[in-house]
Amino acid sequence: MADVTMPNDLESFWMPFTSNRQFKAAPRMLVAAKDMHYTSSDGRPVIDGTAGLWCCNAGHGRQKIIEAVQHQVAQLDFAPTFQMGHPKAFEAASRLASILPGDMDRVFFTNSGSESIDTALKIALAYHRARGEGTRTRLIGRERGYHGVGFGGISVGGIVTNRKWFGGLLTGVDHMPHTHNLAANAYTRGEPEVGADLADELERIVTLHDASNIAAVVVEPVSGSTGVLVPPKGYLKRLREICTKHGILLIFDEVITGFGRLGSSFASEHFDVLPDLMTMAKGITNGVIPMGAVGVREPIYQAFMQGPENAMELFHGYTYSGHPIAAAASIATLDIYREEGLFERSAALAPYFADAAHSLKGLPNVIDIRNIGLVAGIELASRPGKPGARAYDAFVKCFEQGLLIRVTGDIIALSPPLIIEKHHVDEMFGILAKVLREID
């Protein structure tokens, strides 16, 4: 049977986060992928500047993962993890726990970043209740934060367009201000100098509600989906201090920053800040199979391990938590990360990547460039009355010229697979520079 390069019907699929009518009028199809490149439906190679959707950190078509999935689906296609188990789920959890920071020794499996966030929020609420502090129900997020699309995630999230269509969302949620300061920090390499004091807004919120009513604070160490917002120096450490002082749990959303994106296993290691809970997905299976996870510190887990041994400690879970095929893919992915030293490789290449990103300074309409690890954000001036139009045009033209980028509003985000070589970096930024010179 021949490979299908174009579907016979575009109408039935309601595409996520897509201008459906615009796309279906001029579709862009990817039909194959290997290493650093996709193949378009018309046979062109397209360099992957976004690791798929921040997830294919080890590149595409990795044989070790393919074989692990093939073997697992033939041996055990599904097994329940409610009151039952299978070996791969326990092995995957153990392997993942071995690279988690500090005493974060427990892993709860989900199927996505959205599910991971909702799981972490529920664990935080249940933890306080298990300890006799059931009044701690308030959740604190941050403006311009992205935490998936579950009701919990969009409630603590701070992207207006993701929130405004869906009513009141969860009650008892507050938001800290975002840290983006274009006037003070434009064209910063790495962590900005200005803005650590914004963490003290959490103290104001604590004063308003009293710590006895606040369960958790959730932030992305680096906000990816809202345009690569790098935290100011000392900001995350200050959040940790305030949360510890008031007995509030700190949740890091590492769905994007985990698995080598910043040159270390997780951003918490990069910034030397230990959260209480950590959400993961995307790179956990290299994007091959949907999977997510929540890392939990040992004292939090033990707070649930009380009462009769036959009692369920947490009334929460998913049919596919720890799915055998996803677990097999995760184990193989973690093997590749370790065997090829991809996290260390990411750290070594980061300065070259930063130089390439900042070489775009001075091009038409570029008003800021931000970078950390192997991720960069290039902010463009918006066209009057047409926010997002200029970056979208860049997205389309880049695809036509063989580069896949990600855009959010008028911000271009680049986050290539960690297997990237210097000549790929040159190619990516060369195409992007050409496109930025061409668009008005």
Buried (B, 14 or more C-beta within 10 A) or exposed (E): EEEEEEEEEBEEEEEEEEEEEEEEEEEEBBBBBEBBBBBBBEEEEBBBBBBBBBBBBBBBBBEBBEEBBEEBEEEBEEBEBEEEEBEBBBBBBEBBBEBBBEEBBBBBBBBBBBBBBBBBBBBBBBBBBBBEBEEBBBBBBBBBBBBBBBBBBBBBBBBEEBBEEEEEBBEEBBBBEBBBBEEEBBEBBEBBEBBBEBBEBBEEBBEEBEBEBBBBBBBBBBBBBBBBBBBBBBBBBBBBBBBEEBBBBBBBBBBBBBBBBBBBBBBBBBBEBBBBBBBBBBBBBBBBBBBBBBBBBEEBBEBBEEEEEEEEBBEBBBEBBBBBBBBBBBBBBBBBBEEBEBBBBBBEBBEBBBEBBBBBEEBEBBBBBBBBBBBBBBBBEBBEEEEBBBBBBBBBBBBBBBBBBBBBBBBBBBBBBBBBEEEBBEBBBBBBBBBBEEBE
